[in-house]
Amino acid sequence: VESSNGQSFYHMPQMQEFAINLQQVIHDLDATQNFLEVQKACVKEIREVHVVPLVDNKYTHIYRCVQHVAPCLEWDIARSRTRETRLQILRDARLQNVVARLRQKGWEDELDMMDLEDYGPLVDHPGVHVAQELTDNAWSKISASLDALMQEYRMHDYQKVLTARLTDLSVLLNEIYAEPWRTRVTEFKPHFVDIATMAGVQQIIRSSLSEDLEVEDEQEFRALLPSLTAHWQASVAASLRPMLKPFVVSKPGIDMLNLAIAYFDCTNCCSMIAYPDVLAHGCIRREHDVRPRDTDEAQNTMSVYEQIAVNVAKSQKWSSDILRAPPASQMQFIRSLVNRCGLDPDRATRADMDALDVSVYRVTSSLKFTSTWHRAIQNEWDLFRFSYVTELDDVSAYTSDETTARLKAEQEERIKQASYAFWCCSMCTEPAGRRQNWEDMRKHIIEQWVPSPTWCRDIPLLTPANLGMKSRNRTLRIIICTAILTPGNMEVASYAQHKGR
């Protein structure tokens, strides 16, 4: 038998018999020739009569099997598809039954959001992905686990939509505050987290399941912002006034918060802060500040929406929890200072004191120096806070040329210390432009707003050429520069060194 690679295979007993017979006739040439012819004819007969038909029959059988298997496979596939279709119909009916029952239990908002993704979380639930009719008994077994699933979905996927919409709102509010530029007054406005948690804004955010704010939403928010700001400022003022009532005799037509004696003590950093600077005080909104309203118990009282708003803002809502009125001795010092300037502490406002343009000096056994009335209050508070003195010294006010020159020299010295203060960019709300040191703020101004400024003693100066320069489709404006600070505008310019958002 010949193989497919050309080799031949023989039956060993027949080969041995062939060898014996051949040995007997090997010496006779004619007998040998006849013997070989007989053997060849025998082999040919065996191949044609037995081997070839057997092989042909084998391949024919295989071919017929293949022809039979193909329809069987098609039938099996069709049967599987039909069965799967019937099972899917049962699953879909069970899913719709589950959805209807969950809607009756109050999960409408979450199910509306799931509908956008074909109820994916529900389909994967083992109690729903069953090709059986949902009976009341089966529902009672899976109801609790489905409620837990819907609650988890609310805390994750629903948060995703709220986070995206609140992030867009935060960007929009920053753009509004930066038009045309940020100023000291901007810092006294409500921050994003204060605005976002108001009822009107919550209604805008919850009005759609889209992750993007629509144009109509932006227009509605812009129209609503002035009234929201006024409401927030009134609410904040209402929380501050009770702290001052023990120290102020209320006068008709005068808001006690505008008085020159309206100061507050921050229990977190022990700073003495005037109104309205207290609205922008950094400790109040510190993200990781540890105070009673930031405990886990307090966080649990916040709604999911409020928690997301705080996370997006990366700061707390404004609260007067860490503020208090200064000690009685300090309030008495402030009142006496206003009296020395010839004004009534219960009527004199900060504007009235600023209009006097007086200098104040404080006398101790070892030191005599002059300052503005703002600085005098802060200095006295620092001495009292660190217990450097045991009692308050007398203060006097005067306007002589000598003391004015001394005051100017002292303020110029403080200007040199500007590099140690925190600075904020008035032109943008980028993180790189908020609460940076002098060197980082200088780099930010160069990279973002002043491609080719003129520098003098490491202080940026404006030139006529770049006063009208355009950058990022916005005219370059710098409201105040430390290179031109004077004693007269030192206090006005102090917003540039506020703690930042």
C-alpha positions in Angstrom: 0.0 0.0 0.0 1.4 3.4 -1.0 1.0 6.3 1.4 0.4 9.9 0.5 4.1 10.8 0.9 5.2 8.1 -1.6 6.3 5.5 0.8 5.0 1.8 0.5 3.8 -0.4 3.3 3.7 -4.2 3.2 2.2 -7.0 5.2 5.0 -8.8 6.9 3.8 -12.5 6.6 3.2 -12.0 2.9 6.6 -10.4 2.5 8.3 -13.4 4.2 6.3 -15.8 2.0 7.3 -13.8 -1.0 11.0 -13.9 0.0 10.9 -17.7 0.4 9.3 -18.3 -3.0 11.7 -15.9 -4.7 14.7 -17.7 -3.2 13.6 -21.0 -4.8 13.5 -19.6 -8.3 16.3 -17.0 -8.1 18.8 -19.2 -10.0 16.4 -19.6 -13.0 16.0 -16.4 -14.9 12.8 -17.4 -16.7 11.2 -18.9 -13.6 12.1 -15.7 -11.7 10.5 -13.5 -14.4 7.3 -15.6 -14.4 7.1 -15.4 -10.6 7.4 -11.7 -10.5 4.8 -11.2 -13.2 2.3 -13.4 -11.2 3.0 -11.3 -8.0 2.5 -8.0 -9.9 -0.8 -9.2 -11.3 -1.9 -10.3 -7.8 -1.0 -6.9 -6.3 -2.9 -5.1 -9.1 -5.9 -7.2 -8.5 -6.0 -6.6 -4.8 -5.6 -2.8 -5.3 -8.3 -2.5 -7.9 -10.8 -4.9 -6.4 -10.4 -4.2 -2.6 -8.4 -1.1 -1.7 -9.8 1.5 -4.1 -13.4 0.7 -3.5 -12.8 0.8 0.2 -11.2 4.2 0.0 -13.9 5.5 -2.3 -16.6 4.3 0.0 -14.9 5.9 3.0 -14.8 9.4 1.3 -18.3 9.0 0.1 -19.5 8.2 3.6 -17.7 11.3 5.0 -19.2 13.5 2.3 -22.7 12.2 3.1 -22.1 12.8 6.8 -21.0 16.4 6.1 -24.1 16.9 3.9 -26.2 15.6 6.7 -24.5 17.6 9.5 -25.0 21.0 7.8 -28.8 21.0 8.0 -28.6 19.7 11.5 -26.4 22.6 12.6 -28.7 25.1 11.0 -31.7 23.5 12.7 -29.9 23.6 16.1 -28.9 27.3 15.6 -32.5 28.2 14.6 -33.9 26.3 17.6 -31.4 28.1 20.0 -32.4 31.5 18.6 -36.1 30.7 18.9 -35.6 29.6 22.5 -33.4 32.7 23.3 -36.1 34.9 21.8 -38.8 33.4 24.0 -36.5 33.7 27.1 -35.7 37.3 26.2 -39.4 38.1 25.9 -39.9 36.7 29.4 -36.9 38.7 30.8 -38.1 41.9 29.2 -41.6 41.4 30.6 -40.0 40.7 34.1 -37.9 43.9 33.7 -40.8 46.1 32.8 -42.8 44.6 35.7 -39.9 45.4 38.1 -39.6 49.0 36.7 -43.3 49.6 37.1 -43.2 48.3 40.7 -40.1 50.5 41.5 -41.9 53.6 40.1 -44.7 53.0 42.4 -42.2 53.1 45.3 -41.0 56.5 44.3 -37.8 55.9 42.2 -39.0 57.9 39.2 -36.0 60.2 38.8 -33.5 57.3 39.0 -35.5 55.1 36.6 -35.7 58.0 34.1 -31.9 58.2 34.2 -31.5 54.4 33.9 -33.8 54.5 30.8 -31.1 56.4 29.0 -28.8 53.4 29.4 -31.5 50.7 28.9 -31.8 50.0 32.6 -28.3 48.5 32.6 -27.9 48.3 36.4 -31.3 46.6 36.8 -30.7 44.1 33.9 -27.5 42.8 35.6 -29.4 42.2 38.9 -29.7 38.4 39.5 -33.3 38.7 40.6 -34.3 40.6 37.4 -32.3 38.7 34.8 -34.5 35.6 35.1 -36.7 34.3 32.3 -39.7 33.8 34.5 -42.9 35.7 35.2 -42.6 38.0 38.2 -45.0 36.9 40.8 -45.8 38.7 44.1 -43.9 36.1 46.0 -40.8 36.6 43.8 -41.1 40.4 44.1 -41.2 40.1 47.9 -37.9 38.3 47.8 -36.0 40.8 45.6 -37.7 44.0 46.6 -35.2 44.9 49.4 -32.1 44.2 47.3 -33.6 46.4 44.5 -34.2 49.2 46.9 -30.5 49.0 47.9 -29.5 49.0 44.3 -31.6 52.1 43.5 -30.1 53.9 46.5 -26.6 53.1 45.4 -27.4 54.3 41.9 -28.8 57.6 43.3 -25.5 58.0 45.2 -23.3 57.4 42.2 -24.7 57.9 38.8 -27.1 60.6 39.8 -24.2 62.4 41.5 -22.3 62.2 38.2 -25.0 64.3 36.5 -25.2 66.8 39.4 -21.4 67.1 39.6 -21.2 67.9 35.8 -24.0 70.5 35.9 -22.6 72.1 39.1 -19.2 72.2 37.6 -20.5 74.0 34.6 -22.4 76.4 36.9 -19.1 77.1 38.8 -17.3 78.0 35.6 -20.2 80.3 34.6 -20.2 82.1 37.9 -16.4 82.7 37.8 -16.8 84.1 34.3 -19.5 86.5 35.5 -17.4 87.6 38.4 -14.4 88.1 36.2 -16.3 90.5 33.8 -14.6 92.8 33.3 -12.2 92.0 36.1 -12.2 90.9 39.7 -11.9 93.6 42.4 -11.9 93.8 46.2 -15.7 94.1 46.1 -15.9 90.8 44.2 -14.4 89.0 47.2 -17.4 90.1 49.3 -19.9 88.4 47.0 -21.2 84.9 47.7 -19.0 82.1 46.5 -20.2 79.3 44.2 -21.1 77.0 47.1 -23.3 79.7 48.6 -25.1 80.3 45.4 -25.4 76.7 44.3 -27.2 75.6 47.5 -30.0 78.3 47.2 -33.4 77.0 46.3 -33.7 78.8 42.9 -30.4 77.5 41.7 -31.1 74.0 42.9 -34.3 74.1 40.8 -32.2 75.1 37.7 -29.7 72.3 38.3 -32.4 69.6 38.9 -34.5 70.7 35.9 -32.7 68.5 33.5 -30.9 65.1 33.4 -28.4 66.4 30.9 -24.8 66.8 32.1 -24.5 70.1 30.3 -26.1 73.4 31.2 -28.4 74.6 28.4 -28.4 78.1 27.1 -31.8 78.7 28.8 -30.3 77.6 32.1 -27.4 80.1 31.8 -29.8 82.9 30.9 -32.1 82.1 33.8 -29.1 82.0 36.2 -27.7 85.3 35.0 -31.1 86.9 35.6 -31.5 85.4 39.0 -27.9 86.1 40.3 -28.5 89.8 41.5 -31.4 88.8 43.7 -29.5 85.8 45.0 -26.5 87.9 45.9 -28.7 90.4 47.7 -30.5 87.7 49.6 -27.1 86.1 50.6 -25.7 89.4 51.8 -28.8 90.2 53.8 -28.7 86.7 55.4 -25.0 87.1 56.3 -25.5 90.5 57.8 -28.4 89.2 59.9 -26.1 86.5 61.3 -23.4 89.1 62.2 -25.5 91.8 63.8 -26.4 89.9 67.0 -22.7 89.6 67.9 -22.3 93.4 68.0 -25.5 94.2 69.8 -24.0 94.0 73.3 -21.4 96.7 72.4 -23.4 99.0 70.2 -26.2 101.4 71.0 -28.5 101.1 68.0 -29.2 104.4 66.2 -32.0 104.9 63.7 -31.0 104.8 60.1 -27.5 103.4 60.8 -26.5 99.9 60.1 -24.2 98.7 62.9 -22.1 96.7 60.4 -21.0 99.9 58.8 -19.8 101.4 62.0 -16.1 101.9 62.5 -16.2 99.7 65.6 -17.7 96.7 63.6 -14.9 94.2 64.1 -15.0 90.4 64.6 -12.6 87.9 66.1 -11.8 84.7 64.2 -11.5 81.8 66.7 -9.6 79.7 64.1 -6.7 82.1 63.4 -7.3 84.7 66.1 -7.4 87.6 63.6 -9.3 90.8 64.1 -11.4 91.4 61.0 -13.6 94.3 60.0 -16.8 94.2 58.1 -17.0 93.6 55.1 -13.6 92.0 55.0 -15.0 89.3 57.2 -17.0 88.1 54.2 -13.8 87.1 52.4 -12.0 85.7 55.4 -10.2 82.5 54.4 -10.7 80.4 57.5 -14.5 80.4 57.0 -14.3 78.5 53.8 -11.3 76.3 54.4 -12.0 72.9 52.9 -10.4 70.8 55.6 -11.0 73.1 58.5 -11.8 71.2 61.6 -14.8 72.8 63.4 -18.1 71.5 64.8 -20.0 72.0 61.6 -17.5 69.8 59.7 -17.9 66.7 61.8 -19.2 63.4 60.3 -22.5 64.0 62.1 -22.9 67.4 60.5 -22.0 66.0 57.1 -24.7 63.4 57.5 -27.3 66.1 57.9 -26.3 67.6 54.5 -28.3 66.5 51.4 -26.6 64.7 48.5 -26.9 67.9 46.5 -25.2 70.0 49.2 -22.4 67.5 49.5 -21.7 67.5 45.8 -21.8 71.4 45.7 -19.2 71.5 48.5 -17.0 68.9 46.7 -17.2 70.9 43.4 -16.4 74.2 45.2 -13.7 72.6 47.3 -14.8 74.9 50.1 -17.4 75.3 52.8 -20.5 77.5 52.7 -20.0 80.9 54.5 -20.9 80.5 58.1 -20.4 82.7 61.2 -19.8 79.7 63.4 -16.1 80.5 64.0 -16.7 84.3 64.4 -17.4 86.2 67.6 -17.3 89.8 68.8 -13.9 90.8 70.2 -13.5 90.8 74.0 -15.0 93.7 75.9 -11.6 95.3 76.6 -10.8 95.3 72.9 -14.1 96.8 72.0 -13.6 99.5 74.6 -10.2 100.3 73.0 -11.8 100.6 69.6 -14.5 102.9 71.0 -12.0 105.0 72.8 -10.0 105.4 69.6 -13.0 106.6 67.7 -13.7 109.0 70.6 -10.2 110.4 70.4 -10.8 111.2 66.8 -13.8 113.3 67.8 -16.5 111.0 66.6 -19.4 109.1 68.3 -18.6 105.3 68.2 -22.3 104.5 67.9 -22.6 106.7 64.8 -19.2 107.0 63.1 -18.8 104.7 60.1 -15.6 103.4 58.5 -16.1 106.0 55.8 -16.3 108.8 58.4 -13.0 107.6 60.0 -11.3 107.3 56.6 -12.4 110.8 55.7 -10.6 112.3 58.7 -7.3 111.1 57.2 -5.7 111.1 60.7 -2.6 109.3 62.0 -2.6 107.5 65.3 0.2 106.9 67.7 0.5 104.6 70.7 2.8 105.2 73.5 4.5 102.5 75.7 7.5 102.6 77.9 9.8 101.4 75.1 8.1 102.2 71.8 6.4 105.0 70.0 5.1 104.7 66.4 2.4 106.0 64.2 -0.2 104.2 62.0 -3.6 104.5 60.4 -6.5 103.9 62.6 -7.1 100.5 61.0 -3.5 99.5 61.7 -3.7 100.8 65.3 -6.6 98.5 66.0 -4.8 95.5 64.6 -1.6 96.2 66.4 -3.4 96.6 69.7 -5.2 93.3 69.1 -1.9 91.5 68.4 -0.4 92.8 71.6 -3.5 91.7 73.5 -3.7 88.3 71.9 -0.1 87.4 72.6 -0.3 88.9 76.2 2.6 91.3 75.6 0.8 93.9 77.8 -1.5 93.6 80.7 -3.5 96.7 80.1 -4.4 99.0 77.2 -2.4 102.2 76.8 -3.8 105.5 75.8 -4.1 106.5 72.2 -4.1 109.9 70.5 -4.8 111.2 67.1 -3.0 114.0 65.2 -2.2 115.1 61.7 1.2 116.9 61.9 3.6 116.8 59.0 6.2 115.0 61.0 4.0 112.1 61.9 2.6 111.9 58.4 6.1 111.5 57.0 6.8 108.8 59.6 3.6 107.0 58.7 4.6 107.2 55.0 8.0 105.7 55.8 6.4 102.8 57.8 4.0 102.0 55.0 6.7 102.0 52.4 8.5 99.5 54.5 5.4 97.3 54.6 5.3 97.6 50.8 8.7 96.0 50.6 7.3 93.0 52.5 4.7 92.4 49.8 6.5 89.3 48.6 5.5 87.6 51.8 1.8 88.2 51.3 -0.8 86.3 49.3 -1.9 87.8 46.0 -4.8 87.2 43.7 -5.2 87.9 40.0 -8.0 90.4 39.1 -8.3 89.2 35.5 -9.1 85.5 35.9 -10.3 82.7 38.2 -7.6 80.2 37.3 -6.1 78.3 40.3 -2.7 79.6 39.3 -4.1 83.1 39.9 -5.5 82.6 43.3 -3.7 83.0 46.6 -0.1 82.9 45.3 3.1 84.4 46.6 4.6 87.3 44.8 7.0 85.3 42.5 4.3 82.8 41.4 1.9 85.6 40.8 4.4 87.5 38.7 4.9 84.4 36.6 1.2 84.0 36.2 0.8 87.6 35.0 3.6 87.1 32.5 2.3 83.8 31.1 -1.4 84.7 31.0 -1.7 88.5 30.5 1.5 90.4 29.9 3.6 88.8 27.1 6.2 91.6 27.2 6.0 93.8 30.4 8.5 96.3 31.6 10.1 95.3 34.9 11.6 97.6 37.4 13.1 96.3 40.6 11.1 93.1 40.2 7.9 95.1 40.2 5.7 95.1 37.0 5.0 98.6 35.5 2.5 99.5 32.8 3.7 101.4 29.8 1.6 103.4 27.3 2.2 100.7 24.7 0.6 97.9 26.6 -2.2 99.9 28.3 -4.4 99.1 25.3 -2.9 95.7 24.5 -5.3 92.9 23.8 -4.8 89.4 25.3 -7.2 86.6 25.2 -9.8 88.9 23.7 -9.7 91.0 26.9 -8.2 94.5 27.3 -5.4 94.4 29.8 -6.3 96.3 33.0 -4.4 96.4 36.2 -6.3 98.3 38.9 -3.5 98.9 41.3 0.2 98.2 41.4 2.5 98.0 44.4 5.0 100.2 42.5 2.6 103.2 42.9 1.2 102.5 46.4 1.0 105.6 48.6 0.0 106.0 52.3 -3.4 107.3 51.0 -4.3 104.2 49.1 -2.5 101.6 51.2 -5.7 100.5 53.0 -7.7 100.7 49.8 -5.2 98.4 48.1 -5.2 95.9 50.9 -7.6 93.7 48.9 -4.6 92.7 46.7 -3.2 90.8 49.7 -6.3 89.2 51.0 -6.3 85.6 52.0 -7.8 84.5 48.7 -10.6 82.0 47.9 
